[in-house]
């Protein structure tokens, strides 16, 4: 996981698993802003590196269940601190530029987080970081993504019995 993008994708995968995306379908759903190919590639690397364990469930309908290892939890905490610090800094600078009336510069500053913002929004993390309604609206417009998804909203995935019942088939 050498590039910045790989590091961000790894963080987003580990964060999603820590927040309940424990199957392929839930993981792809939570990280829908990322390509399936990059998620699979990075997830497979995380499994090889011992950050995530996989358990096969079901006899007829097979599905993979993901669980973070202790090593994965440590890596998640390190990446979370690093990446969210960068995002917070970018948001603070963006807010300052907006307040100074420098909206074009603020849009450029927002571009620094555009590769992680959709997934952070889908996980509810971006909303937790933004307390200012003006900044929230500006980000929604500048990034072109609907980030007005409130944390804790009911997810259709929560009602999928196949993911909650051990070995149905």
C-alpha positions as CSV (number, residue, x, y, z in Angstrom):
1,X,0.0,0.0,0.0
2,X,2.5,2.6,-1.1
3,X,0.6,5.4,-2.8
4,X,-1.6,8.0,-1.1
5,X,-4.6,6.6,-2.9
6,X,-4.0,3.1,-1.7
7,X,-3.6,4.4,1.8
8,X,-6.9,6.3,1.6
9,X,-8.7,3.3,0.1
10,X,-7.3,1.0,2.8
11,X,-8.4,3.5,5.5
12,X,-11.9,3.7,4.0
13,X,-12.2,-0.2,3.8
14,X,-11.1,-0.6,7.4
15,X,-13.3,2.2,8.6
16,X,-16.3,0.7,6.7
17,X,-15.7,-2.8,8.2
18,X,-15.4,-1.2,11.7
19,X,-18.7,0.4,11.2
20,X,-20.5,-2.8,10.2
21,X,-19.8,-3.3,6.5
22,X,-18.9,-7.0,7.1
23,X,-19.9,-8.5,3.8
24,X,-18.9,-7.8,0.2
25,X,-22.3,-6.3,-0.6
26,X,-22.3,-4.0,2.4
27,X,-18.7,-2.9,1.8
28,X,-19.4,-2.1,-1.9
29,X,-22.6,-0.3,-0.9
30,X,-20.8,1.9,1.7
31,X,-17.9,2.6,-0.6
32,X,-20.0,3.1,-3.8
33,X,-17.9,6.1,-4.8
34,X,-14.9,3.8,-5.3
35,X,-14.5,1.3,-8.1
36,X,-15.2,-2.3,-7.3
37,X,-11.8,-3.3,-8.7
38,X,-9.8,-1.0,-6.4
39,X,-11.9,-2.1,-3.4
40,X,-11.2,-5.8,-4.2
41,X,-7.5,-5.2,-4.9
42,X,-7.0,-3.3,-1.6
43,X,-9.2,-5.7,0.4
44,X,-7.2,-8.7,-0.9
45,X,-4.0,-6.9,0.1
46,X,-5.4,-6.2,3.5
47,X,-6.3,-9.8,4.0
48,X,-2.8,-10.9,2.9
49,X,-1.2,-8.4,5.3
50,X,-3.3,-9.8,8.2
51,X,-5.4,-6.7,8.7
52,X,-8.7,-8.4,7.9
53,X,-9.9,-12.0,8.4
54,X,-12.4,-13.6,6.1
55,X,-14.9,-16.3,7.0
56,X,-17.0,-18.0,4.4
57,X,-20.7,-18.4,5.3
58,X,-23.6,-20.3,3.8
59,X,-23.7,-23.7,2.0
60,X,-25.7,-22.9,-1.1
61,X,-25.4,-19.1,-1.2
62,X,-21.8,-18.4,-0.3
63,X,-20.8,-15.0,1.1
64,X,-17.7,-13.7,2.8
65,X,-17.8,-12.1,6.2
66,X,-15.0,-9.7,7.2
67,X,-13.6,-9.0,10.6
68,X,-10.7,-6.8,11.5
69,X,-7.7,-8.3,13.3
70,X,-6.0,-6.6,16.1
71,X,-3.3,-5.5,13.7
72,X,-6.0,-4.1,11.4
73,X,-7.5,-2.1,14.3
74,X,-4.1,-0.6,15.0
75,X,-3.5,0.3,11.4
76,X,-7.1,1.8,11.2
77,X,-6.4,4.0,14.2
78,X,-3.1,5.2,12.7
79,X,-4.7,5.9,9.3
80,X,-7.8,7.5,10.9
81,X,-5.6,9.9,12.8
82,X,-3.5,10.8,9.8
83,X,-6.2,11.1,7.2
84,X,-8.9,12.8,9.3
85,X,-6.3,15.3,10.5
86,X,-5.6,16.2,6.8
87,X,-9.4,16.4,6.1
88,X,-10.0,18.6,9.2
89,X,-7.2,20.9,8.2
90,X,-8.6,21.2,4.6
91,X,-12.1,21.9,6.0
92,X,-10.8,24.6,8.4
93,X,-8.8,26.3,5.6
94,X,-11.9,26.0,3.3
95,X,-14.1,27.6,5.9
96,X,-11.6,30.4,6.4
97,X,-11.5,31.1,2.7
98,X,-15.3,31.1,2.5
99,X,-15.5,33.6,5.4
100,X,-13.0,35.8,3.6
101,X,-15.2,35.7,0.4
102,X,-12.5,33.7,-1.5
103,X,-14.9,31.1,-2.9
104,X,-12.8,30.1,-5.9
105,X,-9.8,29.4,-3.7
106,X,-12.1,27.5,-1.3
107,X,-13.2,25.3,-4.1
108,X,-9.6,24.5,-5.0
109,X,-9.0,23.7,-1.3
110,X,-11.9,21.3,-1.3
111,X,-10.5,19.4,-4.2
112,X,-7.8,18.1,-1.8
113,X,-10.4,15.9,-0.2
114,X,-12.6,15.0,-3.1
115,X,-11.2,11.5,-3.4
116,X,-12.3,10.5,0.1
117,X,-15.3,12.8,0.7
118,X,-18.0,10.7,-0.9
119,X,-17.0,7.6,1.2
120,X,-16.6,9.7,4.3
121,X,-20.1,11.1,3.7
122,X,-21.5,7.6,3.2
123,X,-20.0,6.4,6.4
124,X,-21.3,9.5,8.3
125,X,-17.8,10.7,9.2
126,X,-17.8,13.9,7.1
127,X,-21.1,15.0,8.8
128,X,-19.5,14.4,12.2
129,X,-16.7,16.8,11.3
130,X,-18.8,19.6,9.9
131,X,-20.7,21.8,12.4
132,X,-21.1,24.8,10.1
133,X,-24.2,24.8,7.8
134,X,-22.6,27.2,5.3
135,X,-19.5,24.9,5.0
136,X,-21.8,21.9,4.7
137,X,-23.7,23.5,1.8
138,X,-20.5,24.7,0.1
139,X,-19.0,21.2,0.2
140,X,-22.2,19.7,-1.2
141,X,-22.1,22.2,-4.1
142,X,-18.3,22.2,-4.7
143,X,-18.0,18.4,-4.7
144,X,-21.2,17.7,-6.4
145,X,-22.1,15.0,-3.9
146,X,-25.1,14.7,-1.6
147,X,-23.4,14.8,1.8
148,X,-26.6,15.7,3.6
149,X,-26.9,12.1,4.8
150,X,-27.2,12.3,8.5
151,X,-25.2,9.8,10.6
152,X,-27.4,7.0,12.0
153,X,-29.9,7.0,9.2
154,X,-31.4,3.7,8.6
155,X,-29.6,1.7,5.9
156,X,-31.6,-0.7,3.8
157,X,-28.8,-3.2,4.3
158,X,-29.8,-3.3,8.0
159,X,-32.9,-5.2,7.1
160,X,-31.2,-7.9,5.1
161,X,-31.8,-11.1,7.1
162,X,-29.3,-13.1,5.0
163,X,-26.5,-11.1,6.5
164,X,-27.8,-11.5,10.0
165,X,-28.6,-15.2,10.1
166,X,-25.7,-17.6,10.4
167,X,-26.0,-20.5,8.0
168,X,-29.4,-20.3,6.4
169,X,-28.5,-22.6,3.6
